[in-house]
Amino acid sequence: MAGTAPANLPPDVNLGPMVLGLLWGTTTLATIVVGLRAYVRLITRAQGWDDYFAYIAAINVIFGAIVNSQQVHYGFGRHLVYVQPTVQEVSKWTIIAEIQSYSAVMLVKLSVCCFLLRVIKLTHKKVLIFIYILMVFLTGVGIAAMLVDAFQCFPLAKAWNKDLSGKCINPQVLTRLTEVFGAIGCATDFACVVIPIFIFRSLQINKRTKIALYIILLLGLITAACAIGKSVTSSFQSADLTYDFVPVEIWAGFEGNFGLTVACIPALRPLFARLLQGTSKGSKTSDSDTSMRLSNPFASLISRNRTRAYQSREAEAEAEAESDGRKFVPLTDITISTTLEVDTESRESIDKEMMHPYDMDRGPGMTV
């Protein structure tokens, strides 16, 4: 076949294996990180909407990798002239992949926004309102992008079967819409990075931990770079889409997979918090207890069990005192002045220091 082909034909290069290697590799990474997130949330019993969106996004990106495999199976990554018998199948699976990529990015960003809502639940009310508006906006843009791809032709089958009668959106218009959606995605990526930086700046945590948080947040700019890459490489006017569309698919897959990975990293803090806290050997007992509280993923459960044990002992002591005709004085009555002093002078600071990252939706993790 190759020997009889005209000399002006491009070489039969197959980029499919490279596409699958990159996308399945990043999908596996994202899936592992989400699995670790699920483990931490299960142990700390602190599931929230940010986790649910992340789990759905994980299923979504796995489905996306399967769709990419179907694309490559039918010839995606090769020049169009060499995949004419299966070009309709390639086009069909490519449209599905585009819809999947938009939905994955939307779910990841909703997960990030829900995580921010847990952090700032009772403070920064203006930011709180802005995040709710941003979530509505992200959902609207994501649905609009999916609808544009799903109904780019009427009937839809004409998108992959040009012999059918019907109408399609002008390829130049499709390219411009993709660029617009990419610009919006880039802007929202920056918003999801900048907002937490201003929030975490006011938290009473040690410098090393704060720097680590900033680094994690800045990793979110990777998704912005992917959105830019997807926009600048998109061109529905190409006459060789099965080959020229490869960079678009790679950038789209990276945007969802890296976005999901970075979005889950803050939730894994209890697994590596001991490396980030860096407490000194000469710390006081109270400082040591605070560090243990911040770094121990089981701290919330331990604290609750300890409280129940104290309450049980107090009840037994009260019952014994009553049986002996003695007056029982609860420990809280003895230490009430100290408690009030902490509340009036530095309760807010202590609350922030002692807050466990998985108790954010329930308030400070301090047991009084």
ZAVEX-449293 format. One line per 3 residues: number of its first residue (from 1); for each residue x, y, z of C-alpha. Coordinates in steps of 0.1 Angstrom, whole numbers, plus 5000, padded with zeros to 4 digits. Example, Ala and Ser with C-alpha at 12.3 -4.5 7.8 and 13.67 -1.06 7.14 Angstrom:
<sites>
1	5123,4955,5078  5137,4989,5071
</sites>
This chain:
<sites>
1	5000,5000,5000  5027,5025,5010  5047,5018,4979
4	5018,5026,4955  5007,5058,4974  5012,5091,4957
7	5044,5109,4967  5026,5139,4981  5009,5119,5008
10	5021,5125,5044  5039,5097,5061  5017,5073,5080
13	5026,5084,5115  5006,5071,5144  5004,5094,5175
16	4978,5072,5191  5000,5053,5215  5016,5085,5227
19	4981,5100,5233  4970,5069,5253  5002,5068,5273
22	4999,5105,5284  4962,5104,5291  4961,5070,5309
25	4992,5080,5329  4976,5112,5342  4943,5095,5347
28	4959,5069,5368  4976,5095,5389  4944,5114,5394
31	4926,5082,5404  4952,5073,5429  4950,5107,5445
34	4912,5106,5447  4915,5072,5463  4938,5085,5490
37	4914,5114,5495  4885,5090,5500  4905,5070,5525
40	4914,5101,5545  4877,5113,5545  4866,5078,5556
43	4890,5078,5585  4881,5113,5596  4844,5109,5589
46	4842,5143,5572  4827,5137,5538  4814,5168,5520
49	4802,5181,5487  4837,5188,5476  4845,5151,5480
52	4814,5140,5461  4822,5162,5432  4858,5149,5432
55	4846,5112,5432  4822,5119,5403  4850,5137,5385
58	4873,5107,5390  4847,5084,5374  4844,5110,5346
61	4881,5111,5338  4883,5073,5338  4854,5073,5313
64	4873,5099,5293  4904,5076,5291  4882,5048,5278
67	4868,5071,5252  4903,5081,5241  4911,5045,5237
70	4882,5041,5214  4894,5071,5194  4928,5056,5189
73	4914,5022,5182  4896,5036,5151  4925,5057,5139
76	4928,5089,5159  4964,5101,5158  4969,5091,5122
79	4964,5113,5091  4929,5113,5078  4938,5099,5045
82	4948,5066,5062  4916,5062,5083  4889,5068,5057
85	4871,5035,5064  4867,5044,5101  4866,5082,5100
88	4830,5083,5111  4838,5063,5142  4867,5085,5150
91	4845,5116,5146  4818,5102,5168  4842,5093,5197
94	4860,5126,5194  4827,5145,5200  4821,5123,5230
97	4856,5131,5243  4850,5168,5239  4818,5167,5259
100	4835,5145,5286  4864,5170,5289  4841,5199,5295
103	4821,5180,5322  4853,5168,5339  4867,5204,5342
106	4833,5216,5355  4831,5190,5382  4867,5196,5393
109	4861,5233,5397  4828,5228,5416  4848,5205,5439
112	4873,5233,5445  4846,5258,5451  4829,5236,5477
115	4862,5231,5495  4866,5268,5497  4831,5271,5511
118	4840,5247,5539  4871,5268,5547  4853,5302,5548
121	4819,5291,5560  4814,5317,5587  4838,5344,5576
124	4845,5364,5544  4808,5368,5536  4815,5387,5504
127	4839,5360,5492  4813,5334,5502  4787,5351,5479
130	4812,5354,5451  4820,5317,5452  4783,5308,5450
133	4780,5331,5420  4811,5315,5405  4797,5280,5410
136	4765,5290,5391  4786,5306,5364  4808,5276,5361
139	4778,5253,5358  4762,5274,5332  4793,5277,5311
142	4801,5240,5314  4766,5230,5303  4766,5255,5274
145	4800,5241,5262  4786,5206,5263  4755,5215,5245
148	4774,5233,5217  4794,5201,5211  4765,5178,5214
151	4743,5198,5190  4768,5212,5166  4749,5195,5138
154	4712,5188,5132  4707,5159,5131  4736,5151,5154
157	4747,5122,5132  4757,5146,5105  4787,5156,5127
160	4803,5124,5118  4784,5115,5086  4787,5143,5062
163	4766,5125,5036  4734,5131,5057  4712,5161,5049
166	4710,5187,5076  4729,5217,5090  4760,5222,5111
169	4776,5251,5129  4802,5268,5108  4837,5253,5118
172	4851,5288,5122  4824,5296,5147  4831,5264,5166
175	4867,5273,5168  4859,5308,5182  4835,5293,5207
178	4862,5269,5219  4886,5298,5223  4859,5317,5243
181	4853,5287,5266  4891,5283,5270  4895,5320,5280
184	4866,5316,5306  4882,5284,5319  4916,5301,5323
187	4900,5331,5342  4881,5308,5365  4913,5288,5372
190	4930,5320,5383  4900,5329,5405  4901,5294,5422
193	4938,5301,5429  4937,5337,5440  4907,5335,5464
196	4923,5308,5487  4956,5327,5488  4938,5357,5504
199	4919,5334,5527  4949,5314,5539  4970,5345,5544
202	4949,5354,5575  4951,5319,5590  4971,5315,5622
205	4993,5287,5610  5031,5284,5610  5050,5298,5581
208	5062,5265,5567  5027,5251,5564  5014,5283,5548
211	5042,5282,5522  5032,5246,5514  4996,5257,5510
214	5006,5284,5486  5027,5260,5465  4998,5236,5463
217	4975,5264,5452  4999,5277,5426  4999,5242,5411
220	4963,5250,5401  4978,5273,5375  4987,5242,5356
223	4950,5238,5347  4950,5274,5334  4980,5266,5312
226	4962,5235,5299  4931,5256,5291  4953,5281,5272
229	4970,5252,5253  4936,5237,5244  4923,5270,5231
232	4953,5279,5209  4956,5245,5193  4918,5241,5185
235	4909,5244,5149  4878,5228,5135  4887,5242,5101
238	4915,5217,5096  4912,5192,5068  4931,5166,5088
241	4913,5165,5121  4922,5130,5131  4959,5141,5132
244	4957,5178,5139  4933,5174,5168  4958,5154,5188
247	4972,5184,5208  4937,5195,5217  4928,5161,5231
250	4961,5160,5251  4956,5194,5266  4919,5187,5274
253	4928,5155,5292  4956,5172,5311  4932,5200,5322
256	4908,5175,5338  4934,5151,5352  4959,5176,5366
259	4930,5198,5379  4915,5168,5398  4949,5158,5412
262	4957,5193,5424  4922,5198,5438  4927,5167,5460
265	4961,5175,5474  4948,5198,5502  4925,5170,5514
268	4956,5148,5519  4972,5171,5544  4969,5147,5574
271	4989,5121,5555  5020,5143,5552  5013,5171,5578
274	5041,5158,5601  5066,5167,5574  5051,5202,5570
277	5047,5212,5606  5084,5210,5616  5079,5216,5653
280	5111,5223,5672  5124,5200,5700  5121,5227,5726
283	5084,5234,5720  5062,5236,5751  5037,5210,5758
286	5008,5231,5745  5027,5237,5713  5033,5200,5710
289	4997,5192,5715  4987,5217,5689  5011,5202,5664
292	4998,5167,5671  4963,5180,5666  4972,5195,5632
295	4992,5165,5620  4972,5136,5633  4945,5125,5609
298	4927,5107,5638  4928,5137,5661  4891,5145,5657
301	4881,5109,5666  4906,5108,5695  4893,5141,5709
304	4856,5129,5708  4865,5096,5725  4885,5114,5752
307	4855,5137,5758  4831,5108,5762  4855,5091,5786
310	4857,5123,5807  4819,5126,5807  4815,5090,5817
313	4840,5093,5846  4823,5125,5857  4789,5108,5858
316	4803,5080,5879  4820,5104,5903  4787,5123,5907
319	4767,5091,5914  4793,5080,5940  4792,5114,5957
322	4754,5114,5959  4754,5079,5974  4779,5091,6001
325	4760,5123,6008  4788,5144,5995  4786,5175,5973
328	4799,5170,5937  4817,5199,5920  4822,5194,5883
331	4856,5200,5869  4842,5227,5846  4832,5248,5876
334	4867,5247,5889  4883,5258,5856  4856,5282,5844
337	4877,5313,5850  4906,5299,5828  4881,5290,5801
340	4866,5325,5801  4901,5340,5800  4909,5320,5769
343	4876,5329,5753  4880,5366,5758  4917,5370,5749
346	4927,5345,5723  4899,5321,5715  4898,5331,5678
349	4935,5325,5674  4934,5292,5692  4904,5281,5671
352	4922,5287,5639  4954,5270,5651  4935,5240,5664
355	4911,5236,5635  4914,5202,5618  4911,5204,5580
358	4883,5179,5580  4863,5196,5608  4859,5228,5587
361	4823,5221,5580  4816,5216,5617  4837,5245,5630
364	4868,5244,5652  4882,5210,5660  4890,5221,5696
367	4873,5200,5724  4864,5221,5754
</sites>
